[in-house]
Amino acid sequence: MPEDKVTIEGLSIRYWTNVGGLGGDDKDRITVVLFHGNALSLDSWKKTRTLEVLSSKGFRVFAIDLPAGKGSMSDKLSPKVLKDHPERIIEVIDKTFDALGVGDSPFAIVGPSMGGGFALAYALSRPERVGALVLISPSVYRVPDEERGKLSGLEVPVLLVWGERDRVFSFDEFGKPLKETLPHAKLVIVKQAGHGAYLDKPDQFNELLVDFVSEVLSSSGRPGDAESEQTHRSASAKSAR
């Protein structure tokens, strides 16, 4: 599968994609974009086999090393820019999507922790482009203060995945309020998993991801009907009520 870099506003952005590897780029297929956590890179999605699983299910997949985070192998925006001009990373992400040909149909964004926060911020800024969000213990701190008030109006279907043993962003302090704020959010709490639930239980996470994205996005990549609550009966997960 091709891995390469693209230059966006003078920044070298590393990415991985399967586009072109399944008999040409059929943009009618559902598109999934993956971000990463602060200490990690897109390589984390290789270790969890998420790229392999999504590709085997026929999705168009793009994994991107964000211009932020300790583990990213892309050029980075400075902490000062991220703090004082949070719109800059949204602009770089948007132009990266355009350069890679992510497409015009709404797509799914997957993001853990830091990447989940940036995914939320992007969805608030560009709601017309996002058809679904899958957020693993997202860092809401990455959403600018002035934007957080818009969370209750976000019409995008969201799957929140939280590790039962998360000690970084505990469910009671962070997950529960976010679930109650987002109008179209589903929640799965993963047993015996910590902050990186997708790393601790990759097979379970991959199943949740494929099921959710397939449910809310039609074959054209457009949002479909979705319940506002989900009970995922699994030996290793329980749904919050």
N, C-alpha and C positions, 0 to 999 in steps of 0.2 A: 504494500500500500504506500502511496507517495507521501513523503514528508518533505516540506520545503519551507522557504521563508518568502515573505512579501514585504516590500517597503511601503509604509504608510506614514506620511508626514515626517519623513526622515527617520522613522523608527523601523527597525528590522523585526518583523513579527513572524514567529515560528508557528507552523500549523501542520496538521495531518488531515488527510481527506481520503475517502474511498471513491470520490466522484471520478468517473471514467473507468473504474475497475469492475463495473457490473454491466458491461456491454454498452457503454456510453452514458452520458448524463441525462437521465430522464427526470426532468424537473417536476413531473407529476407525482413522483415518489415523495413521501414524507421526509422532511429534513430535520435533523437533530444536530444542534451545536452544543459542544461541551466546553465549559470553563473548568478551572481548577482552584484548589485551595492555596492559601498564602505560601506554605512551605513546599508545595508540590508543583508539578508541571503537567502537561498533557500526557506524559508517560504514565501517570497514575491510572489513566483509562486503559492503557495497555495491560497493566498488571491485573486489573479487575476483569479483563477480557470484555469490557463494555464495547470497545470499538469492534471487536470480532463479532460479538452477539448482535449488535445493531446492524452490522453489515450483512450478516447471515439472514436477517429478517427483511432485508431489502430496503432499509432506510438509506437516504443520503446522509453522510456523516462528516462533520467538520469539528475537529478538536483544535483549540487555539490556546497558545501560550499568551496570556494577557500581558499588557505592558505594565504590570504591577505584580508584586509578590516576590518573596525570597527565592522560590524555586523556579520561577519562570526563566526560560532561556531566550526570551525576546528582549529587545531593548526596552527600558522602562521609563515611564514618566516619573519625575522626581516626587518625593513625598509632599513637598510644598505645593506642587502643581495639583496633585491629587486632592490636597486639603483645600486649597484656595480656589481652584478651578475644576471642580468635579465633573463639569460638562465635557472636559477635554477627553477623558477616557471613553465617554459615550461616543464622542465624535470619532475617535480612533477605531473603536469597535465597529461602528456603523460603516466606516470606510473600508475596514477589513472585510466585512461581510460583502460589500459591493465588489471589492477586488477579487474575492474568491468565488463570486457567483453563487452566493448562498441562495439567492432567488427572491422573487417578489411575493410568493405565497407565504402566509404566516408559518413560522417554524417553531420548533421546541428548543428551549435553552435549558441545559442542565448545569447546575452550579453548586458546589459544596462550599460552605463557610464564606471566605472572601469572594469566591466566584459566584456564590449564590446571591450575595449582596449586590454585586455588580450586575447580575442578571436581573434582579428586581429593579435596580435603578434604570437599566436599559429599557425594561418593559414599561416603566412609568413614562419614560421619555419618548419611546417609539412603540406605543401600544399596537399600532396598525401592522407592525412587522412580526409581532410575537403571538403565536397561537397557543402556546402552553409553556409552563415553567415547571421544572422538577428541581426542588431546592433541598439540599441536605444541610440541616442546621445552618441556615444562611446568616451571615453577618449583616444585620440591619444597619450597623454603623456605616456601612459603605453606601447607604442611601442618604443623600444630602438631607439635612434637617428640614429644609423648606419643601422637600418632596414627600416626606413621610406622611404628611396629611392626606396625600392622594392615594395611599394604599387601600383605603376603604372603598375607593371607587374603581379599583383595578378590575376590569372585566375578563382578564385572562384566567383560564383554568390553571390551578396550581396544585401540585402534589408536594406536600411537605413531608420529608423523611427525617425522623429524629432518632438518634441512638438513645436507648433507655438509660445508658450510663454516661451520657454526655456531661462532662465536667467543665467544658469550655463555655457553651451556651446551654445552660440547663433548660429543660422543657418548661418547667413551671415559670421561669423568669422570662424566657424568650419565645419558646415555641407556642405556648398557650395563648399569649396576647396576639401573636402574629396570626395564628389560626382564627382567632375571633375577629381580627381586623379585616383579613382578606375575604371578600364575599364569595369567592368560588374556589375555596381551598379544601383539599382532602388531606388527611393526616394519617401517616402510618408511623407508629413507634416500633423500632426494631429492638427486639430483646437481645441481651448479651452483646450490645454494640455500644461503642463510645461516640465521640464527636465525628469521627469518620465512619459512619455506619456503612457506607458503600465499600469501604476498605475492609471492614471487619466481616461483613456478610455480602460479598460481591455477587454470589449467585442469586440470592434473594433480591438484592437491589436491582440487578439486571432484569429480573422477571417483573418487578414492580414498574420499572421504567418502560419496558416494552408494552406492558398491558395498558398503562396510563396513556402513553403517547398514541397508541393505536386506538384507544377509546375516544379521545378528545379531538383527534385530527383525522379527517377523512382521507381517502386516497389522493385527493387533490391538495392536501396540506391545509385545508380549511378547518377551522374549529367545528367540532360536532357537538351534539348534546351530551352533557355530562351531569351526573348528580352532584350536588354540593357536598355530599358525605359519601364515604366509602368504608365498607368493612372488608378488610382483606384477611380472610381466614387462612392462617398459615401457622405451622408449628412453631415458627420463630418470630412471629410478629403479632402485634395486637393493635387494633385501631383505637384511638382516643375517642371519647364520647363527649 
